Structures are given as structure tokens and as C-alpha cells.
Amino acid sequence: PELYAVFPYRLIGVGKPDLEIGLDTYRRRRFAGHKCWQHDDLHAACLGLAEDARRYITERFGDFNTDARFPTFWGPAHDWAPDMDGAGAGMITLQTMVLQSNGTKLLLLPAWPKDWNVEFKLHAPLGTVVEGVYRGGKLKRLKTSPAGRLRDIVVCK
């Protein structure tokens, strides 16, 4: 709950007021974790902390249950196996690393590691679909539907 202003309420984050308060709260959080329903990886993505998001999401998706019938089952972490919370939190984190919104602005790659490649097609507010390819540290392709929403894209460094 100490970071609810970052997620799920999205009052603090990349391109929003009080980012420093969010970063300071993140650094001083009392209940750190990125397993199961915990979401430090998502907080890191919302705050633009690409290296923290990278480390946490890599650990999250690498922590599967080798004793399970299906190799991609996770857990038990806090609840049961398979741990479906972890997968959901992980998917939201990856999307947030690629795309965030701030009013009508669409923030592209606000927490994506510069040395990771990605191809994406994500739905954004106002009936927008954003498609792109980021490879070798460069944005190779970008398209929005409707096309006029391209002017609302802010590519983050």
C-alpha cells in the first residue's frame, strides 16, 4: 500500500508530478517483493527504473516450479500452485516497461532496457493501438491507429 499512488492509482510516475516522492518511497519501502501478487517490478517500471524492472521481471519469469507437471507453472509463492498472480503481474510489468500513458500523451519505452529488443502491439487509452519494433537500441518502426495519435507519442530516453 505504500506505493499505491504509483500503482494502481498512477498518480505518480514517469512524466507526472512528484516523481521524486515516488522514487524516494520506492527506495524506502518496507515491504519489498516481486513474487506472486507483489509488484516491485511494476513499481520500478512505472517510475522509469529500467534496471530494477529488468532484474525483477527476469527473476519473476525465471522462478518456475520444476516439480510441476507443466514446466511453466509457478509457485506456490504466497498462495497456491500454479501461481496465476505472478504471471498477471509480470505481464502488466512488461507492458508498462514498453508503454505508459499520461493524459493524452503516450510514453514509449519509459523503463525498457536499452539492450533488450522488443516487438509490440499494445492497446492504449482513447481507442489507440501502438505498434513498434525496438532493436539494437533504436526504435526501428512505430505506428499508431488511429494514425493521428502518433503526435501524442513521447519516446523516453
N, C-alpha and C positions, 0 to 999 in steps of 0.2 A: 504493500500500500504506500510505502514511502515514495515510490516513483509513479504513482497513478497519474500524476499531471503529465508525465511523458507518454505513458501508455497505460490504459486505453484512452484517456481523455485528450491526448495530443495537444495540450495547452502549451507545452514546452518542447522544443526540438529544433532541428535544422531550419534556419530561416525564420524563426519565431522569436518573440521577445523572451528574455530571461533564460536564454540558453545556458549561461554561466551558472545559474541556480540549479538547473537540471544536471549539469556536469558535476558540480560540487556535491549534490545529493547522491548522484551515482557513485562518486568516489568514496563517500562516507556511508553508503548503505549498510544497514545492519544485517540484512537477510539476503546474502548473495547466493546465486544459483542459476543454473541453466539446464536443469534436468526436468523431465516431466512437464508440469504446468508452470514451473519457474521460468522467467523470461529476461534474464540479464542480457542475452544475445539480442533480443528485440529492443530493450532499452538502449543498448550500445548503438544499434542501427538507427534508432530514432534520434539519437544525439550526435550522429555523424562519426562515431568512433569505429572506423573500419577495421582496425587491427583487433580490437576487442571482439567485435562482431564476428570476424573471421575465426578467431581462436575458439570462441564459444560454439559457433554453428558447426565447425569442424568436429569438435568434441561431441556435440549433440548427435550428429548424424553418424558418428563412428562408434557410438555406445549402444550396440545392439546385443541381444541375448543369444549367445552361441548355443545355449541348451534348448532353445525354442524349436518347434517343428519347422517354422519358416524363418530363414536367416535374417530377415529384416524386422522381426518382432523385437520390440524394445521392452525393457522393464523386467521385473517390476521395479519402479523407481519409488514413488510415494504410494501408489495405489495397487495396480494390477498389471498383469501381462496379457495381451500386448498393451503397451502404454500408448494410447492414441493421443494423449495430451501433448507428448513430446513432438510427435510428427506435426500436429497442427501449429504449435508454437514455432517449430522450425521452418515451416512453410511461410508463415507470416513474416518471420525474420528475414528470410531470403528475399521476399517481395519488397520489404521495407528497405533493405540494403540497396535495391535497384531503383525504387520509385517511392516518393512521398509527395503528399500534396499540402499546399499552404494556401488556403483560399482558392483562387482560380489558378495559381501557379503550380506547376508540376516539377518537382525537384528530382532530377535524374542522377542516379549513381551517387547519392549523398553519403553512403557508407560502403561502397563496393571497393574491395581491394584492387589497387591499380594493376596488379599482376594476375588477376583472375579474368578469364574470358567468360562471356555470357551472351546468349541469345535469349530474348524475352519478348513476350506479348502479354501485357497486363492491362486490366481494366482499371480506369481511374474515374474520379468524380466527373459529373456533367456528361455522362454517356460517352466518355472518351476511351479509346483503346490506344495504347502506346506500344509500338513495336521497335525493336532495335537489335543491333549487334555491337558489342564492345569486345575488341580483340587486340591484344598486343599493346594495351594501354591507351588505345584510341577508339573513339566512337566511330564505327565504320558505316552504320546505317541507322537512320531514325525516321520513323513515320508515325503520324497520328491520324486517327479517324475520330471525328471529322478533321480534315486537313488544317482548318483554321486554328485548331488548338496547338499547332506546332509553335506558334508565337508565345504560348504560355509555358513552354519548356525552359527550365533553368538547368544547365548542365553544371553539376557541382564538381569542384576540383578535388 
